Amino acid sequence: MQPVVRQNSDIGQANEGPHSSPWKQQKLKPVCSPILTSSVIRNVLSIVGLIFVVLGVILLVYSNDVKEYSLRYDDDPNCRVTSDMNSTQLPVLCEQTFTLEQDMELPVYFYYELKKFYQNHRDYLQSYSHQQLVSQELTETGGASGAGSCDPLKKWLDPSDNIEKVIYPCGLVANSFFSDRFTMEVDGQSLCSACDANVDAIQTAKSTGAVVDPDDWETWQNDGDGYWKKEGIAWKVDRKHRFNYLDDWETVYGTDTVSRQGYRQHQQGLYLPKISDEDYMVWARTAALPNFRKLHRKIEKLPSGDPKLSKDSQIKIQIANWFPVEDFDGEKRLVLTTLTWFGGSAMGLAVAYLVVGSTSLLIAVGITFINPPRRLGDYTEFKWENIRDE
């Protein structure tokens, strides 16, 4: 039996099968089929090399302009917290003092940094409720599995009234929220009077054996003056569209149904963050790597009116510690840094661009002095259509 020969009207030639269309065989016209001669390779490598070297130099110059100060504080015995501490022991107040070694032009950005905390685990990423965050349906905590499920933190048994309640917001992302708070002084001038009042209230409560008011936890900023600014630290799309907090949730659902505490927050004497809180939005932008830093506050002005944090300025940062890291052998750091038009320091990326660009240029130069083994024929005379099976 003779095989059936089909005629492909698109290319005007016989073919034998369903996969001989111009699209599948990459014969569409017009089409570019470069012949990789030595001159073509040399030109491509030269262009790539020049682009990468220029980008590397630009990144290197701007990265050198970034001023940064990083300080670990969880290894200080005065700042140590553990997972078995309760609301009568927390927060642990401590302070870190240092002297700036170089000028830092405003605005200056204050970050907290965590190490060995895996926000990129699949179960962690999926542990949230889309209905709670966007649709304001607080009792909808997701299915038993899959994206948008709050497992394993959907509900908790409130020991105060022995009633099981829905956690708002539920899930691992919200319930592992970084809860430490900071206030800062520059040469004795405080950047946040409300933060100082909270520190005083904490000290008073601890001296009398009382529990710290959890409402004070949400007022550690000075947006009005711009000295210790929280407004604008989260992405605009998160502030406008992704997170919608239900302010009257107590009236709509009742405190017997929904709670802003989970097991961890009840032990620490805190509330879960409101999902309209920009600190929570920053935390909910999960990190891809186990070592990460997240923006906490912006310093756009100083009480003294100076346009920069000057060299030899005395910086004192008071820390209210709630967040333990010993269980996962982690680290906590605070970071003061300036930024450039492309963000923070990218010295590693700059070096990578320079290495790749320099290597490409060296290879291009080497090709220039190497004669091809033979002259390339006129490839336009070679027609694939002339090949036929006999």
Secondary structure, DSSP 8 states (H G I E B T S, - for coil): -----EEETTTTEEE-STT-STTTTT--SS-------HHHHHHHHHHHHHHHHHHHHHHHHHHHH--EEEEE-TTSGGG---TT--TTT--EEEEEEEE-SS-EESSEEEEEEEES--TT-HHHHTBS-HIIIII--TT----SSSTTB-TT-SEEEETTTTEEEEESS-SHHHHT----EEEEEETTEES-HHHHHHHHHHHHHHHHT----GGGGG---BTTTTSBB-TT-S-HHIIIII----TTHHHHH-TTTEES--HHHHHHT-----TT-HHHHHHHS--SSSSEEEEEEEE---TT--SEE-TT-EEEEEEEE----GGGT-EEEEEEE--BTTBS--HHHHHHHHHHHHHHHHHHHHHHTS--SS----GGG--GGG----
